[in-house]
């Protein structure tokens, strides 16, 4: 990692693909990732970790499914944060596109426990460097 400041607007402008998070820096054993998103992601869970979302621009909807199968939704607008608890099924989406920032333990796969039939518009990754 660099000792220089990272401008998030410039970092977001450096790539165009959706659902392909970029690692902007690390904090202890966590990646700070940014991503551009549009359309729907896949239902998935992260059994070993919570997942932190910050909406940088646009609107992000996170559908949630509890252990009993009941569904709810959280809508994040610019500046809003939300933490998906570990083990909870969730599916982020954005109808008009959004930019987000996430904190996740280094090495966390963005699709969590969803390993098969990942749509072509989603990159299954542990994050890529800028």
N, C-alpha and C positions, 0 to 999 in steps of 0.2 A: 504494500500500500504506500501511497505517496504522503509526503508531509505538506502538500499543497491543499488549499481549500477546494472543494468541489461545488460548482454552481449547478444546482439541480435543473434549472431551465436549459443550460447548455448541455448537460448530460442527457436530458430527454430529447433534445434536438439532434443528438448524435446517432440516433437509430429510429427506424420506422416500424419495425415489426411489433405485432401485438402479442401479449401473453408470453413474452420472452424476457424475464427479468434480468436486469443488469446490476451487478454488485458495485455500489459507489464507494463503500468503505466497510470496515469491520469494527465492531465494538466487542472486545473480549472474544468470546467464541460465537458471536452473532454476525450475520451479514446484514447490512443495510442495503436493501434492493429497491430499485425503481422499475416500473413497468408501464407501458401503454397498454390499455385494454379496450376491447370493443367486442360486442356480442357476448356469448355465454362461455364460461369455463366449464369444467366437469365437476360433478359432485365428488367430493373427496373429504378425507379427514387426515389429521396429523396426530397420530396416537401419542407421540412423545413430547409434543410441544404446543403451546398456545401460538396463535398467529396474529400479529399486530398489523393493522391497516391504517394508513393515513391517506385521505383523498387530497391530492395536490391540485387537481383540476378536474372539472366535469363532475359526473355523478356515478357512484359505484353502488350497486345493489348487491347485498350479500344475503342469499337465501340460506336459511339454517334448518336443519332437521335434527330433532332430539332423539334420544334412544327409543322413545315410544313411536317415532315416526311422524310426530306433529311438526308442521312446518311454520316458519315465521320469516320475516324479512327485515333487514336493517338497511336504510338508505344513508349513504355518506355523501356529503357535498364538500366542496373545497374547505379544507381546514378541519374536517371531522375525523375522529379516530374511533376505532372499534377493535376489540380483541375477540377473536374466535377462540373459545376454550378448547384445550387439547381434547382430541377424540370426537369433537362434534363435526358431523357431516355439514359441509357448506359448499355453496356454488356462487362465486362472484360473477357479476355480469354488468354490462354497461350498454345501454341502448344507443347512446350517442357518442360513446368514447370517453375515456377518462385517463388520467395519469395518477399512479398510486406509489406510495412508499411502504415497504414492509420490513419488519424485523423478524428474522428467522435464524435459528441455530445454523451455523455453517454446515453445509452438506445436506440440508433439508431439501427434498425433492418437491417442487412446486405442486405436483399433482398428488402428493401424499400417497394414500393407499390405493388410488386409482391407477392401475398399471396397464390395462388393456383398452383397446378401442379409443385411444386419444385422438380427437379430431385433428385434421391437418393444420388448422389455424392455431393450434396450441403447441408450444415447444415444451416437452418434458425435460426439465433441467434443474440443476442445483444452483442456477444463476451463472451468468457469464460476466466477465470483466468488461468494463466500458471500452 
